[in-house]
């Protein structure tokens, strides 16, 4: 407990002493996603490679540098003998202008400022130093051909990382000795082939019950299990007031988790956290602290509620029992659960009606959560900003571009020698299909929040497509394999 108190005090002091700018990009997050797009599953091993570090340092100076920071990146590139590395003053911008300089068209539509061109040139020249693009490139320089398009792919990959607004390492957890994949745009992931791990005796019990773990030493709720039958499901309007209960990690003040711009609707004031039932009230879950965790609106509504509704509908229609278990998963002594494992099995029909095993992520797209104590902040610097290229727009074209459109243009140049290959055709087809769906988001009367969540899923899907294909095709390019053997 003393260790926790010291850790929290240090974290708070750092937050108070650091002048955060709303447009500050996350370098770690950017590098994580960009390197995966380039190297695939080998990204982690390549991250310390000198040439990979040259690329990420140059990308920082092109896309993330602001407020006088980045001199160490300048020094590193000069040490690696990259040509034309400018001074910090030549590329420096204020934080509140960063998106204008680094999150728009790579070509700039002829409107690029001198600083934008200088920032872009750092990346182009570094790419040209890392790779040998052959005689034509050597004659015409780094502003053309594959060299320029590789730099553009890095640039747009960084913008995609900012749209994703998530650090994957924060959502990876270990369940029963197995590392769960990080959150990737879906509210839950399937465990053990969707088969719950109840014992044979549990699965044969037709007596209704509900049981809860005592709070642990940190005040955290634990495993909750119930055998849900119609005889214990509550009538409507029977829910008790839980407003005074503060599960572990609950914020001290309501304004500490209020995000009207991201979560707010006409009927929802926009709070990040819910007092989330482990066993839903409609399934006979009680309204006390042993059955409540600090859960995000996203986990509660998109992850757990659809599963709860499915079970409730089944019990009401059949009169059968459903064995149900909810297990909050904490990392170490964190006060906020990283997620909740939900298992369910219909007893009388031996799982024919209900049978699932899911892990619901306790995340909120666009918001960073400190699971140690529940503190939180906006992570998505793109929210409410109209000065940057959008991820997807309706009827994308040269005059109305989006990230997918521009990235595809440069991938076509980069892989011109592979355009007739099955791999390129498969990638193009997947991107086209995904883009057509993404560009329709929000045109059917969805709320802004619904459109935001929908686009988040497409952004993750797009990242996965790039991660699956780009590294494979780069390994067939001589310029790439000669640099990264």
Residue, then its C-alpha position, 0 to 999 in steps of 0.5 A: x500500500x505504501x508503494x502504491x501511495x508513493x507511485x500515485x504521488x509521483x504520477x500526480x507530480x509529473x502530471x502537474x509539472x508537465x504542460x500538456x498540449x492537446x495536439x501533442x502526438x504520442x511518440x511511443x504509440x506512433x512508433x509502435x504502429x508505424x513499425x508494425x506496418x513496415x515490419x509486421x510481427x518483427x517490429x519489436x526486434x527491429x525497433x532498436x536497429x540503427x536504420x529503423x531508429x533513423x526512420x522513426x527519428x526523422x518521422x518524429x521531426x516531420x510529424x510530431x516535433x513542436x515547442x522546441x523539442x527534438x534536438x536529440x533527433x537532429x543530433x542523431x540524424x547528423x551523426x548518421x550523416x543524413x544530408x540536409x538535416x536542418x536546425x530545430x529553428x528551421x522546422x519548429x512549430x508551436x504545439x497548437x499549430x502541429x496538426x496543420x503542419x503534419x497531418x495534412x496532404x503529403x504533397x501539400x496541394x501546392x500550399x505547403x509552407x517553407x517549414x512544412x517543406x523542411x520537415x518533409x525533406x528531413x524524412x525524405x532525405x533520411x529514407x534516401x540515406x537508409x535505402x538505395x533506390x537505384x540510379x533513377x532516384x540518385x539522378x532525380x533525388x528523394x522527392x520522386x518515385x519510391x523514395x518519396x512514396x516510402x516516406x509518404x507511407x511512413x507519414x500517413x501511417x503516423x496519422x493513422x496511429x493518431x487516429x487509433x489513439x491507443x497504446x496497445x501495451x496498456x490493454x494486453x493482459x494475462x488470463x490463466x497464463x495466456x497473454x490476451x491480444x491488445x484491444x483492436x477495435x472490437x469490444x470483446x475477444x473470444x476465449x477458449x473457442x468460446x467455450x466456458x470453463x465450468x466444471x461438470x457438476x456446475x453444468x448439471x445444477x438446475x438450482x438458481x443462486x448468485x454468489x460474490x467474492x468479498x472485496x480484496x485488500x484494495x477494495x476491488x470486486x472479484x469473481x461473481x457467479x450465478x445460476x440464472x433462472x426465471x425464479x430469481x430474475x427481478x421484476x422491472x423497476x426494482x433496481x436500487x440506487x447505486x449512486x453512492x457506491x464508489x467501486x475501486x478506481x472511481x473518480x473523486x469528482x464527476x468532472x474527472x471523467x466527463x467527456x461531452x465531446x466524445x461520449x455526450x448525446x442528447x440523453x447522455x451527459x458524456x461520462x467515461x465511467x459507469x458503475x458496472x454490474x458484474x452480474x447485470x441487475x436484470x440477471x438477478x445481480x445485486x446492487x452492492x459494491x461486491x458486484x460493481x466495478x469501475x467500467x467504461x461506457x464502452x465496455x458496459x454498453x458495447x461489450x457486456x450488455x449485448x451478452x447480458x441481453x442475450x442471456x436474459x432473453x433466453x431465460x425469459x423465453x425458455x424458463x431454463x437456467x444459465x450458468x453465468x460467471x463474470x471475472x474482473x481482470x486486474x494487472x497487479x494492484x491496479x484499482x481499475x480492471x483491464x477488462x471482464x471475462x464473461x462466461x455463460x452456459x445454458x444448463x438444461x439444453x447443455x449449451x445449445x441455447x447459450x454458450x460463450x466465453x468472452x473477454x470484454x475490454x475496459x477501454x474507451x476509444x479516444x481516451x487514455x486510462x491509467x488503470x492504476x487509479x482510474x485517472x484519464x485523459x483525452x488520447x485522440x488529438x483528432x477529435x473536433x479538429x477539421x484542419x487535418x486529412x480525415x481517415x475516411x470521407x464520402x466520395x473520396x477523390x483527388x479533390x476530396x482525399x482521405x488517408x486511405x485514398x492517399x495511402x493507396x496512391x503511394x502504395x501503388x507507386x511503392x509496389x509498382x513492380x508487384x502490381x500484377x501479383x496476387x498479394x498486391x491484388x488481395x491487399x487492394x481488394x481488401x482495402x477497397x472493400x473496407x474503404x467503401x464501408x468506412x466512407x459510408x459511416x455517418x450518412x444514415x443518421x447515426x449520432x456522432x458517437x456512433x459514427x466515431x465508434x464505427x470509424x474506430x473499428x474501420x481504422x483498426x481493420x485498416x491497420x491490420x490489413x496494412x500490417x498483413x500485406x505491406x511487410x510481405x511485399x517490402x520483403x520482395x523489394x530489393x531496396x528494402x531487403x538490402x537495408x534490412x536483411 
